[in-house]
Amino acid sequence: MSDSYEAPVREKRSFLMARDPSVDRRCRPRPEKKLRLFDDIHEATESTDGSDSESECASSCGDYATSVPIAEDSSVADTGPQVFLRLRPVGAASKAYSVSEDGKVLVTSAKSENTSNNVNRMEKHFGFTSIFDGSVGQRDVYDICVGPRIVDEECVTIMTYGTSGSGKTYTLLGDDVLAGVIPRGLEHIFTIYLENLYHSPKLKLVNGCIEFLQDETTLREMQISKKLLNLCPDIGGHHERLKEAIQGDHTFETKADPNVSVMIWVSFVEIYNELVYDLLSIPPRQENLGAVPRKSMKITCNKGQVYIKGLTTVFVRSSEEALRLLRLGQQRSTYASTSVNANSSRSHCVFIVDVLKYNSSGMTTQCSYKFCDLAGSERVNNTGTIGLRLKEAKNINTSLMTLGRCLDAASTSRKKPNTDVIPFRDSKLTMLLQAALLGKERLAMIVTVTPLEKFYEENLNVLNFASIAKNIIFKEPLIKQHSTRYSGFFDNSKRNTQYEYIKEIEEDNISLREEIDRLKFDHVLKMQLLEEKLRKELSETYQELMRANKKLWEEETAKKRLMAEREFEFKLGSQKRRYEEQIEDLKDEIEELKSPSSEIDSMDEKEDEPNPSIEILDDE
Ligand SMILES: Nc1ncnc2c1ncn2[C@@H]1O[C@H](COP(=O)(O)OP(=O)(O)OP(=O)(O)O)[C@@H](O)[C@H]1O
């Protein structure tokens, strides 16, 4: 034993726990040798049979799993994550998987060639908080995995983990008939606080901390909520049927406390290709701008609270409103058809429900429920994935690998998990879920497996991952509480008339503001149209004027030309006449000059002729 400790065989891991080459060697989390003593011994023993790296890891993890007591260790159950296994119903389940009598241990042993090595063919035992076989329905899964956490009002992160197509989304969302964990959880939460729901958003988580909102902000939040709900698909009838079915399955109890006012907010986030997107963002107003690219968001930390900068959180007044927003986000998240699942989630989605409570003593309390649908791990080499699907699959596998390393680092620290050692900053998913990974919030993991022979090796990886999570020990989880004095709330016991009246006024106020917004928008639009029309009219008028002016000038010019022509002709005529007269005169003169005798003759002739009227007195 001491020999194997002195010369431990180097730890080798499966793809889930492979080391990220980008992380500095010196900063990588190192297992505490004392605590991993048994693992080291097993590894040392098994390494002698010449197994390859993946088998060795599987072996080490398998043994790690068998080291979990079959009967649940109550201390671990109280302080560590709860890890459940759900087997998807399949036509002919493989004999390679069997469940122990107490329903807490899965025994695997491959009988076919579907394993790449001898170690994977060995019998392995994986312990779980509970195992659900294919016959266990949505109701029991909820009652065991989630219901108690909501009754206890504890912050909890519920994540589904498994291979693609194994039922992660089905477990969380369910289908049209059998509601999953989230719709049941919403119904449960709203039933518990039914008597204490406050009608308007007075408290909100701003940058991870509870804040009291001013009236103006409250109204703006109500407007946002209304706008988004208008974008949601109508699920009225469907919700009624689902609600009835859920209420038939469970008996949720209402906790009435006259001193408490409760406000519920929801948000929905997607991590796609290592970028964070808001699934409940309000789309830009101008539809004619076409498809606007989505903006990615930043995960930040404020006073130890992790939050997403600028994430839309929506105030909801009923489970129906919350469910409608869930459907809206679901429509916007990234799905695609793959070789394994026709409707495969290509991103990690986290639906967050924040319950904020105000106690008349002045204390405010926050309780968050994060429902996390992880994208399925994929064997990209075997499934012939290419192009965008390959890029997505690689990002999914890398972030799941980081999650595995975080769980591993948390499990090796038996006291309080150390923030410096857990590499949660290596992926967006682990950054977002760090509160649960550090034990500040409860962590419940529902591992889904398709018990078929062909998925044997992938399932072993998933089960190894689960067994690591199962061994983490956290200190007692905290419910975040902030103490603030505030007198803006009404006393619940005397609220009836005032409550209704104020609710009415606020609704009116919202409608009026919306009307103002709409009118403003219409006004701007109208002004733009009017301006355009005016410009057109002006340009037409000027054109008309210019045309008339041109015509006028043309007519004027024509007239002037005509007059000038006439004047010219007149002058020409008179000149001509004058010259003609002169010519005539000259001709006459010439004639006269040419024939003087004829003149005399004629004069003689005239003299000869008797003229009765003229009396010739003298020749001279
Ligand atoms: N327990 C179950 N009972 C009935 N049907 C199930 C169960 N689990 C899964 N299914 C069905 O299997 C199909 C695939 O399930 P689902 O989409 O939930 O897989 P997934 O693990 O989320 O896959 P991916 O990671 O690719 O998104 C769905 O049609 C779903 O209805």
The ligand as an SDF file (V2000), in Angstrom:
LIG
                    3D

 31 33  0  0  0  0  0  0  0  0999 V2000
  -38.9450    9.6930  -19.7990 N   0  0  0  0  0  0  0  0  0  0  0  0
  -39.4510    9.8700  -21.0220 C   0  0  0  0  0  0  0  0  0  0  0  0
  -40.7070    9.4850  -21.3030 N   0  0  0  0  0  0  0  0  0  0  0  0
  -41.2300    9.6660  -22.5320 C   0  0  0  0  0  0  0  0  0  0  0  0
  -40.5650   10.2230  -23.5680 N   0  0  0  0  0  0  0  0  0  0  0  0
  -39.3230   10.6280  -23.3520 C   0  0  0  0  0  0  0  0  0  0  0  0
  -38.6900   10.4800  -22.0870 C   0  0  0  0  0  0  0  0  0  0  0  0
  -37.4540   10.9790  -22.1740 N   0  0  0  0  0  0  0  0  0  0  0  0
  -37.3240   11.4420  -23.4330 C   0  0  0  0  0  0  0  0  0  0  0  0
  -38.4260   11.2150  -24.1370 N   0  0  0  0  0  0  0  0  0  0  0  0
  -38.6330   11.5950  -25.5590 C   0  0  0  0  0  0  0  0  0  0  0  0
  -37.3800   11.4880  -26.2140 O   0  0  0  0  0  0  0  0  0  0  0  0
  -37.2080   12.5420  -27.1730 C   0  0  0  0  0  0  0  0  0  0  0  0
  -35.8910   13.2700  -26.9080 C   0  0  0  0  0  0  0  0  0  0  0  0
  -35.9560   13.8560  -25.6390 O   0  0  0  0  0  0  0  0  0  0  0  0
  -35.3430   15.2980  -25.3150 P   0  0  0  0  0  0  0  0  0  0  0  0
  -35.5670   16.2310  -26.4260 O   0  0  0  0  0  0  0  0  0  0  0  0
  -35.8360   15.6510  -23.9730 O   0  0  0  0  0  0  0  0  0  0  0  0
  -33.8040   14.9180  -25.2950 O   0  0  0  0  0  0  0  0  0  0  0  0
  -32.5870   15.8170  -24.7920 P   0  0  0  0  0  0  0  0  0  0  0  0
  -31.8350   14.9960  -23.8130 O   0  0  0  0  0  0  0  0  0  0  0  0
  -33.0690   17.1390  -24.3340 O   0  0  0  0  0  0  0  0  0  0  0  0
  -31.7410   15.9290  -26.1220 O   0  0  0  0  0  0  0  0  0  0  0  0
  -30.7650   17.1130  -26.6180 P   0  0  0  0  0  0  0  0  0  0  0  0
  -29.6240   17.1810  -25.6790 O   0  0  0  0  0  0  0  0  0  0  0  0
  -30.3420   16.6550  -27.9810 O   0  0  0  0  0  0  0  0  0  0  0  0
  -31.5930   18.3550  -26.6680 O   0  0  0  0  0  0  0  0  0  0  0  0
  -38.4150   13.4630  -27.0440 C   0  0  0  0  0  0  0  0  0  0  0  0
  -39.2980   13.1810  -28.1040 O   0  0  0  0  0  0  0  0  0  0  0  0
  -39.0350   13.0650  -25.7160 C   0  0  0  0  0  0  0  0  0  0  0  0
  -40.4450   13.2110  -25.7410 O   0  0  0  0  0  0  0  0  0  0  0  0
  1  2  1  0
  2  3  1  0
  2  7  2  0
  3  4  2  0
  4  5  1  0
  5  6  2  0
  6  7  1  0
  6 10  1  0
  7  8  1  0
  8  9  2  0
  9 10  1  0
 10 11  1  0
 11 12  1  0
 11 30  1  0
 12 13  1  0
 13 14  1  0
 13 28  1  0
 14 15  1  0
 15 16  1  0
 16 17  2  0
 16 18  1  0
 16 19  1  0
 19 20  1  0
 20 21  2  0
 20 22  1  0
 20 23  1  0
 23 24  1  0
 24 25  2  0
 24 26  1  0
 24 27  1  0
 28 29  1  0
 28 30  1  0
 30 31  1  0
M  END
$$$$
